[in-house]
Amino acid sequence: MRPMSEHLFLRACRRQPVERTPIWMMRQAGRYLPAYRAVRARASFLDLCRTPELACEVTLQPIDEFGFDAAILFSDILITLPAMGLDVAFPDTGPKVGSPLRDRAAIDALVVPDPTSSLAPSLEAIRQIKTGLRDRVPLIGFAGAPLTMLTYAVEGGGSKDYPHTKKLLYGDPASAHVLLDKLARTCAAFLEAQVEAGCDAVQIFDSWGGIVSPGDFREYPLRYAKKVIEILRASPTFQSRDIPIIYFVNGCAPYLDDYASSGADVLGVDWRVGIDQVRRRVGDGVALQGNLDPGALFASPAEIRARVADILERAGKVGHIFNLGHGVLPETNPEHVRAMVTAVKELSARS
Amino acid sequence: MRPMSEHLFLRACRRQPVERTPIWMMRQAGRYLPAYRAVRARASFLDLCRTPELACEVTLQPIDEFGFDAAILFSDILITLPAMGLDVAFPDTGPKVGSPLRDRAAIDALVVPDPTSSLAPSLEAIRQIKTGLRDRVPLIGFAGAPLTMLTYAVEGGGSKDYPHTKKLLYGDPASAHVLLDKLARTCAAFLEAQVEAGCDAVQIFDSWGGIVSPGDFREYPLRYAKKVIEILRASPTFQSRDIPIIYFVNGCAPYLDDYASSGADVLGVDWRVGIDQVRRRVGDGVALQGNLDPGALFASPAEIRARVADILERAGKVGHIFNLGHGVLPETNPEHVRAMVTAVKELSARS
């Protein structure tokens, strides 16, 4: 078995030559998978996140089932909010923050938590997953990007138009910056702790980084993602192990001129933009990860294979990690996931 | 008073010289306005749409209040669905389709309605609004684009991930095309009837045209928007009065290379992309409409003025209609709307 640092996924993150394109899938441990639903029938979502044995079990399921080239810690980006002082519930209708942030006093009251105590179950899950993986594939840790965490903390849940977010960003920018700074330090500390616990790479999820104008993208999501990345780059753990950092903005197309300046090793690409167009605009200094429409897994296996071939051709073989453009949808047929994995492995090895 | 065809807004649509940039605002007749809420307290949303006197009253309110350069019929894109055979309710939590389309039989059962009977109240409202406007400003008619109407018809309401839409588009493309064809003919017939009733321009709203990959954009939203536009171009009414057609895709950034091929006179631009970047990519053959973030109206009047100045400079004075990048948010302060209108009128006259 080759050393972990030479694993396909990590080589692709560093833009080194690979014998074929690696693949993993956002939300690969999740509701589309019968084995996951069986575990979930016995435990709430939050219990799953906070019980290391269960988080470990569901993290490993898609590796065993489909042969993905990376595992990702089973957790949720909102897991850091309770540690900062906010109540979060996870009903089946989507997460809800009990008392969303609506004034400066509430922002000032938030703490930047020490993850080794307040997020200990996730770190223990990482240690168990690493043992369970036996270096078959690398393990990715993750956290929500500052702007995305801000939207949940102030809206209280999902939103169509993000009115509270925009009231804060544009109506009270000074308070927005105080909050984003706390969220950036929380994100960085958690990612550092995840790597110290054993993760081999990290992804910063800016699921709602794409709701602003290009100028505001530089001022808010990008600025604070950069801050997280700067903290991580200065960390001895990241330096000594050369840990790749993935930055994913859902809806990145409007910001391609700035996206590459994030400082990440890998940029996530959602499905709404051609990955070849992204490559032309961001240059050759970063790897790209993506970008099949999660909804395309509703197509026939033959159509899935054709779409995989199209993306592989647009992306090229160097510096590409195959993934969906966002999380897999719960309604997805697992056999169609298998068709995608098989297509990526076969077609990229040939080309 | 100049002839209607020489009005500022219509000249900008045709890329003719203007003394200043015209402005109107998506959802300008709406909940942010106290005068609108006063009418709405007496009637349900649907009653408002279907009572010509009330629709006329609220359509005129923002013209009198802010001096917008165009009026837009008060209605809702979903108004065509009941005419096609689907139940739609408009509770305050957002519109709901009673029995969403989930199989081919339901699609086959839909009719392409004759708008002169089934949508008569909207057409009567147009006649009353034209009388009330006394040619002060042009009146815009509108309808939902085929792909956007499909998403509502199959999801049954708003959606985060559009799983039913994507199951239909990618899992059963033949049925999707049958449905989109019916929706395109419905859209075109309704827009034609609106112009025959007196509208001076039309806008095709593809609010959810931005949820697909670039290849699927060509295959679904763009293809059927083109079909609508082709039908309208062939209409004697549109030809004899040289009626401008506006096509608006919310989230247009990934598709700029194809967007200009729609055949529309004006392309709507949402707030997430620089309007100068859109101009570079679509060329000089079309006018552009947009693109202030609706959320930017939460900023101070001074900041709003600075953002207006930035957009005016990026857009240039020829072929630009100022607008928000999407509908105004209900939480908006009307005085901030006034600050935007004043800034557009003053700053574009000077430059």
Interface residues (C-beta under 8 A of the other chain):
Chain A: G158 K160 D161 Y162 P163 T165 K166 K167 L169 Y170 G171 G210 I211 V212 S213 P214 G215 D216 G251 A253 P254 W271 R272 V273 G274 Q277 D293 P294 G295 A296 F298 A299 S300 E303 D310 G325 H326 L329 E331
Chain B: G158 K160 D161 Y162 P163 T165 K166 K167 L169 Y170 G171 G210 I211 V212 S213 P214 G215 D216 G251 A253 P254 W271 R272 V273 G274 Q277 D293 P294 G295 A296 F298 A299 S300 E303 D310 G325 H326 L329 E331
